[in-house]
Amino acid sequence: MCGIAGLIDRSRSSTRLDLESRARAMSDAIAYRGPDGSGVWSDAEVGVALAHRRLAIVDLTPTGAQ
């Protein structure tokens, strides 16, 4: 099954690269949940980062990506 992870930096002191690095590390920790794709999104201005892992079951094409 797919997986999602995220974090909130309430101090808003992290850079975009730092947020993405931490979110990617969280995503790598759940890589077993979805080896078919992954992605990271962040907004340093508000201190939020999200990451996901994709497990392709129904739509195996790139158009099924999240």
JOJO-V662262 format. One record per pair of residues at least 24 apart in sequence whose ideal C-beta (glycine too) atoms are under 6 Angstrom apart, sorted by sequence separation. I is the first residue (numbers start at 1). J is the second residue. D is the distance in whole Angstrom. If there is no record, write none. Layout:
((I/J/D) (I/J/D))
This chain:
((27/51/4) (19/44/6) (26/51/6) (16/42/5) (23/49/4) (27/53/6) (3/30/4) (16/44/4) (23/51/4) (37/65/5) (15/44/6) (3/33/3) (19/49/4) (3/34/6) (1/33/6) (2/34/5) (12/47/4) (9/47/4) (8/48/6) (7/49/5) (6/50/4) (5/51/5) (4/52/5) (3/53/4) (2/54/6) (2/55/5) (1/55/6))
